[in-house]
Amino acid sequence: MTTTDIDPFEAEIKQRRLEVLEDTCRHFNSTNRAVNGMNVCSYALGCAIGRRIPDLALRERLDGFAVSSVRDDDIFRLLPTELQDLGKDFLGDLQVLHDNRNNWNETGLSSKGKFAAAEIRRNYCT
């Protein structure tokens, strides 16, 4: 394989990351970010990561961790393999995009959110 050859697995992962990012950007706005009564994002309520985990019991378990970042090894290792394949850093940045209320307005991404999403796209999807 030469340096110009593209690893098919890496190309597939980049495409899946792009699909997840775009879906997240389309889905959320400032009124549906899956935050609980303490204004904290919740896996169980369907945050950017949680909505990709079909097992409600696992989502509720993840909400019980003192540190709920997907970058935390204890949380990351519990994620379904198809999410782990996307990479801890990508998922962490996606989580930060979702969790920052300043990234959203009533219709979707704010200008700050669009900038953050573009950075994620550049760093992980191209």
Backbone torsions as a table, in degrees:
resi	resn	phi	psi	omega
1	MET	NA	129.4	178.1
2	THR	-90.6	171.4	-179.0
3	THR	-66.5	-18.1	178.6
4	THR	-88.6	-13.0	177.1
5	ASP	-72.9	143.2	179.1
6	ILE	-103.9	128.0	175.6
7	ASP	-65.4	120.7	-176.7
8	PRO	-59.3	-36.5	178.7
9	PHE	-65.2	-44.6	179.6
10	GLU	-64.1	-39.3	178.1
11	ALA	-63.8	-40.2	178.3
12	GLU	-65.5	-42.6	179.5
13	ILE	-62.8	-44.5	179.2
14	LYS	-60.7	-40.0	178.7
15	GLN	-66.1	-42.8	178.7
16	ARG	-64.6	-40.0	176.6
17	ARG	-59.9	-44.7	-179.6
18	LEU	-61.1	-43.4	179.1
19	GLU	-62.1	-42.7	179.6
20	VAL	-65.7	-44.9	179.2
21	LEU	-60.7	-50.2	-177.9
22	GLU	-63.4	-39.3	177.8
23	ASP	-63.7	-42.1	178.3
24	THR	-62.4	-45.1	-179.7
25	CYS	-63.5	-36.5	179.2
26	ARG	-74.6	-35.2	-171.2
27	HIS	-75.0	-44.1	-169.6
28	PHE	-92.5	156.3	169.0
29	ASN	-149.8	-175.2	-174.7
30	SER	-68.8	-12.6	-178.0
31	THR	-104.6	-5.0	-176.2
32	ASN	-133.0	34.6	-173.4
33	ARG	-80.6	7.6	176.7
34	ALA	62.9	51.1	176.9
35	VAL	-102.6	146.3	-179.9
36	ASN	-85.0	-173.1	-177.5
37	GLY	-62.9	-18.5	177.8
38	MET	-95.6	12.2	-179.6
39	ASN	61.7	35.0	178.0
40	VAL	-113.6	135.4	179.1
41	CYS	-62.2	144.2	-172.8
42	SER	-127.9	128.1	174.0
43	TYR	-60.2	-44.9	-175.4
44	ALA	-64.0	-33.7	-179.5
45	LEU	-82.2	-8.2	174.7
46	GLY	102.1	43.7	174.3
47	CYS	-64.0	-176.6	-176.2
48	ALA	-56.2	-36.7	178.3
49	ILE	-87.4	-45.8	-175.8
50	GLY	-58.6	-35.1	-178.9
51	ARG	-69.6	-8.7	177.9
52	ARG	-101.1	4.8	178.9
53	ILE	-111.5	109.1	-175.6
54	PRO	-69.8	-22.8	-174.7
55	ASP	-83.6	103.8	-178.5
56	LEU	-60.0	-39.3	-179.9
57	ALA	-60.7	-40.2	177.9
58	LEU	-66.6	-42.7	178.6
59	ARG	-60.0	-42.0	178.1
60	GLU	-65.9	-38.9	177.2
61	ARG	-61.9	-43.2	179.4
62	LEU	-62.3	-36.0	177.4
63	ASP	-63.9	-22.9	-177.6
64	GLY	-80.6	-9.3	179.7
65	PHE	-72.1	142.5	177.7
66	ALA	-63.6	-41.5	175.2
67	VAL	-107.0	115.6	-172.9
68	SER	-102.6	14.0	179.6
69	SER	-70.9	136.3	177.1
70	VAL	-65.1	-16.1	176.3
71	ARG	-76.0	-16.0	176.8
72	ASP	-68.2	128.4	-176.6
73	ASP	-56.4	-38.8	-178.9
74	ASP	-64.1	-33.0	177.1
75	ILE	-81.1	-46.8	-175.7
76	PHE	-57.2	-41.6	-177.0
77	ARG	-69.2	-16.7	177.9
78	LEU	-86.7	-14.5	-178.7
79	LEU	-66.4	149.9	173.2
80	PRO	-57.2	147.9	-177.2
81	THR	-53.6	-39.6	-177.3
82	GLU	-64.5	-26.7	173.4
83	LEU	-80.1	-43.6	178.5
84	GLN	-56.8	-36.7	-179.7
85	ASP	-59.5	-25.7	-179.8
86	LEU	-73.8	-19.0	175.5
87	GLY	100.8	140.4	-178.1
88	LYS	-62.5	-42.2	-177.8
89	ASP	-67.2	-43.3	177.2
90	PHE	-60.1	-49.6	-178.8
91	LEU	-62.6	-37.8	178.0
92	GLY	-63.2	-43.6	178.7
93	ASP	-68.0	-36.5	176.3
94	LEU	-63.9	-40.7	178.4
95	GLN	-63.7	-42.5	178.3
96	VAL	-63.7	-42.2	176.6
97	LEU	-55.6	-49.3	-178.4
98	HIS	-65.9	-44.5	-170.8
99	ASP	-73.0	-23.8	-178.0
100	ASN	-81.2	108.5	-176.6
101	ARG	-61.7	-22.7	178.8
102	ASN	-71.7	-11.0	178.0
103	ASN	-83.0	-2.7	-172.6
104	TRP	-129.8	149.4	169.9
105	ASN	-132.4	-171.1	-174.2
106	GLU	-62.3	-25.5	-175.9
107	THR	-104.9	-6.7	-178.9
108	GLY	145.8	-134.4	-178.8
109	LEU	-70.9	136.4	171.6
110	SER	-78.8	178.2	177.4
111	SER	-63.5	-38.8	175.5
112	LYS	-62.6	-41.9	178.5
113	GLY	-64.6	-39.1	177.9
114	LYS	-63.3	-39.3	176.9
115	PHE	-64.0	-45.5	180.0
116	ALA	-63.1	-41.8	178.7
117	ALA	-64.3	-39.3	177.9
118	ALA	-63.4	-37.9	177.5
119	GLU	-64.3	-43.3	177.7
120	ILE	-61.8	-45.3	179.1
121	ARG	-57.7	-46.5	-179.7
122	ARG	-64.3	-41.6	-174.7
123	ASN	-77.5	-27.2	-170.8
124	TYR	-128.5	-13.0	-170.6
125	CYS	-116.7	-2.5	-179.2
126	THR	-120.1	NA	NA
